[in-house]
Amino acid sequence: MDLFNSALERNITFVHPAFFIISGLSGIPNIKLYYVFLFFVYIVSVLGNTIVMAVIFFDYNLRSPKYVAVFNLAFVDLLGNTALVPKVLDIFLFNHPRIPFNDCLTFLFFCYTCLCMQSFNLVILSYDRILAIIFPLHYQVKMTHSLILILIASFWVFTVIAVLISVGLLTRLSFCNSVVINSYFCDHGQIYRLSCNDHFPSYVISCLYPVLIFWLPLVFILLSYLYISCTLAKVATLQQGLKAFKTCIAHLSLVAIYFIPLLITFTLMEKIHPNARIINLSLTAVFPPMLNPIIYVLQTQEIKESVKRLLKIKRNSKISVKHKL
């Protein structure tokens, strides 16, 4: 079977439906309460990530390369949740399960782009921790703004191209029978399985991309912390090692929140009930963007001090205005 369908070289008409129907969760009483819960999670996520972005933007002390990456993480979280949650609420709370074919592919593009970028952002922050802990004297020289911007831009370009390829392959499929997507959004795997012509290229993509975008970043992160641990064990005392690892708590928390639910879902994909899979995936999509800013505010001393400074400046400005009046 040729990976690139010979249809590319022949004049073949593809049958695209006018719309897809998103089935969502089924057989659960009062399920709309779950979507109301997702709405509140979304509000907290928007507020948290907006605050983190604003603090980094207005405080010049946080213009270091590390916080450029944190800003990008907050931006991706905000964009991803904004692309996903309002549409999910429209589909299930306001009973609009039909979504036009092209709109569905656009929905898929933004959701997967942000999901992939979350993984790559964690890789960038992991690389930052390696340089900060293993090469503290050379950190300022090695971790520059130009390097971090090149890394972020490269991952964005790679992710956009990769997702566009997967979307492009979906447009080469014909859908002759069912148009019901058994998920809570326009899920790539669920869509290509509905096709009635050869979907082998999309199948290859569905197998290859998790390795490139999920497993390889996870392996890199785990190896980076193994390297950090081995190096600290050789050159640092226990107290110094714990102090160094304390700077990694925020990042390790983000890694656990993002990867553990996906590991459970990928491992038990065929064994768990479709409702359990949908709930797990939906929580995986909305919870990390909500928790990431909370973790960084609570566990990162620089951001806590920056918030205090900004609040103090704002309070002092109000007091000075009152005195003038």
HELIX and SHEET records of a PDB file:
HELIX    1   1 SER A    6  LEU A    8  5                                   3    
HELIX    2   2 LYS A   32  PHE A   58  1                                  27    
HELIX    3   3 TYR A   60  LEU A   62  5                                   3    
HELIX    4   4 PRO A   65  PHE A   92  1                                  28    
HELIX    5   5 PHE A  101  ILE A  134  1                                  34    
HELIX    6   6 PRO A  136  HIS A  138  5                                   3    
HELIX    7   7 TYR A  139  LYS A  142  1                                   4    
HELIX    8   8 HIS A  145  LEU A  170  1                                  26    
HELIX    9   9 HIS A  188  TYR A  192  1                                   5    
HELIX   10  10 PHE A  200  PRO A  210  1                                  11    
HELIX   11  11 VAL A  211  TRP A  215  3                                   5    
HELIX   12  12 LEU A  216  VAL A  235  1                                  20    
HELIX   13  13 LEU A  238  LYS A  246  1                                   9    
HELIX   14  14 ILE A  249  THR A  267  1                                  19    
HELIX   15  15 PRO A  274  GLN A  299  1                                  26    
HELIX   16  16 GLN A  301  LYS A  324  1                                  24    
SHEET    1   A 3 ARG A  98  PRO A 100  0                                        
SHEET    2   A 3 PHE A  19  ILE A  22 -1                                        
SHEET    3   A 3 VAL A 180  ILE A 181  1                                        
END                                                                             
